[in-house]
Amino acid sequence: MLVGFVQGHQRAAALSVKWLNDTEAVLATIRSLEFPAGEGYAWCAAEATAISAVRSVLVEERGHDCHAIRAAAYWKCGAIAHHENLDD
């Protein structure tokens, strides 16, 4: 049996959800985002080719610390049972 409760939390962050269905739209959105000041952590998961491009944009174009990213490919177009962690 699972028992839980809901507790209210104050939060300063705003959340916006946007459904994107192709890699170029995802990359354009990442390029256009205004990141908050300070350090952050990026958790990313997608198809292998797409997630590699996402990680490149974050690190090479946006200057995000490569050690503060969890980028994982949970599937690969044309492959069976593919899983890959992308890191330096």
C-alpha positions as a Markdown table, in Angstrom:
| # | Residue | x | y | z |
|---|---|---|---|---|
| 1 | Met | 0.0 | 0.0 | 0.0 |
| 2 | Leu | 1.2 | 3.5 | -0.8 |
| 3 | Val | 0.3 | 6.3 | 1.5 |
| 4 | Gly | 1.2 | 9.9 | 0.8 |
| 5 | Phe | 0.3 | 13.4 | 1.5 |
| 6 | Val | 0.4 | 16.7 | -0.3 |
| 7 | Gln | 2.3 | 19.5 | 1.4 |
| 8 | Gly | 2.3 | 23.1 | 0.0 |
| 9 | His | 5.7 | 24.6 | -0.9 |
| 10 | Gln | 6.6 | 28.1 | -1.7 |
| 11 | Arg | 8.6 | 28.3 | -4.9 |
| 12 | Ala | 10.1 | 31.2 | -6.8 |
| 13 | Ala | 10.4 | 29.4 | -10.2 |
| 14 | Ala | 7.8 | 29.6 | -12.9 |
| 15 | Leu | 7.0 | 26.6 | -15.1 |
| 16 | Ser | 6.2 | 26.7 | -18.7 |
| 17 | Val | 5.6 | 23.6 | -20.7 |
| 18 | Lys | 5.9 | 23.5 | -24.5 |
| 19 | Trp | 5.5 | 20.4 | -26.6 |
| 20 | Leu | 8.0 | 20.3 | -29.5 |
| 21 | Asn | 8.0 | 17.5 | -32.0 |
| 22 | Asp | 11.2 | 17.9 | -33.9 |
| 23 | Thr | 14.9 | 18.3 | -33.1 |
| 24 | Glu | 15.3 | 21.7 | -34.8 |
| 25 | Ala | 12.4 | 23.2 | -32.8 |
| 26 | Val | 14.0 | 21.9 | -29.6 |
| 27 | Leu | 17.4 | 23.3 | -30.5 |
| 28 | Ala | 15.9 | 26.7 | -31.4 |
| 29 | Thr | 14.0 | 26.8 | -28.2 |
| 30 | Ile | 17.1 | 26.0 | -26.1 |
| 31 | Arg | 19.0 | 28.7 | -28.0 |
| 32 | Ser | 16.3 | 31.3 | -27.2 |
| 33 | Leu | 15.9 | 30.5 | -23.5 |
| 34 | Glu | 16.9 | 33.1 | -20.9 |
| 35 | Phe | 18.7 | 31.1 | -18.2 |
| 36 | Pro | 18.6 | 32.3 | -14.7 |
| 37 | Ala | 21.9 | 33.7 | -13.2 |
| 38 | Gly | 24.1 | 31.3 | -11.3 |
| 39 | Glu | 24.8 | 27.6 | -11.5 |
| 40 | Gly | 22.3 | 25.1 | -12.8 |
| 41 | Tyr | 21.9 | 21.5 | -13.7 |
| 42 | Ala | 20.4 | 20.2 | -17.0 |
| 43 | Trp | 18.7 | 16.7 | -17.1 |
| 44 | Cys | 18.0 | 15.7 | -20.7 |
| 45 | Ala | 16.7 | 12.6 | -22.4 |
| 46 | Ala | 15.7 | 11.9 | -26.0 |
| 47 | Glu | 16.6 | 10.0 | -29.1 |
| 48 | Ala | 20.4 | 9.6 | -29.5 |
| 49 | Thr | 21.0 | 12.0 | -32.4 |
| 50 | Ala | 18.7 | 14.7 | -30.9 |
| 51 | Ile | 20.2 | 14.5 | -27.4 |
| 52 | Ser | 23.7 | 14.7 | -28.7 |
| 53 | Ala | 22.7 | 18.0 | -30.5 |
| 54 | Val | 21.0 | 19.3 | -27.3 |
| 55 | Arg | 24.1 | 18.6 | -25.2 |
| 56 | Ser | 26.3 | 20.4 | -27.8 |
| 57 | Val | 24.1 | 23.5 | -27.8 |
| 58 | Leu | 24.1 | 23.6 | -24.0 |
| 59 | Val | 27.8 | 23.2 | -23.6 |
| 60 | Glu | 29.3 | 24.7 | -26.8 |
| 61 | Glu | 26.9 | 27.5 | -27.5 |
| 62 | Arg | 25.3 | 28.4 | -24.2 |
| 63 | Gly | 28.5 | 27.7 | -22.0 |
| 64 | His | 26.8 | 25.3 | -19.6 |
| 65 | Asp | 29.2 | 23.4 | -17.4 |
| 66 | Cys | 29.6 | 19.9 | -19.1 |
| 67 | His | 29.8 | 18.3 | -15.6 |
| 68 | Ala | 26.4 | 19.8 | -14.7 |
| 69 | Ile | 24.4 | 17.9 | -17.4 |
| 70 | Arg | 22.9 | 14.5 | -17.4 |
| 71 | Ala | 22.2 | 13.7 | -21.1 |
| 72 | Ala | 20.9 | 10.2 | -21.9 |
| 73 | Ala | 19.8 | 8.6 | -25.2 |
| 74 | Tyr | 17.1 | 6.2 | -24.3 |
| 75 | Trp | 16.5 | 5.1 | -27.8 |
| 76 | Lys | 18.0 | 5.4 | -31.3 |
| 77 | Cys | 16.2 | 5.5 | -34.5 |
| 78 | Gly | 16.6 | 2.1 | -36.2 |
| 79 | Ala | 18.2 | 0.4 | -33.2 |
| 80 | Ile | 16.8 | -2.0 | -30.7 |
| 81 | Ala | 17.4 | -1.7 | -26.9 |
| 82 | His | 19.7 | 1.4 | -27.2 |
| 83 | His | 20.8 | 3.3 | -24.1 |
| 84 | Glu | 23.7 | 5.7 | -24.0 |
| 85 | Asn | 24.9 | 8.3 | -21.5 |
| 86 | Leu | 26.6 | 11.3 | -23.1 |
| 87 | Asp | 29.4 | 12.9 | -21.2 |
| 88 | Asp | 33.0 | 14.1 | -21.7 |
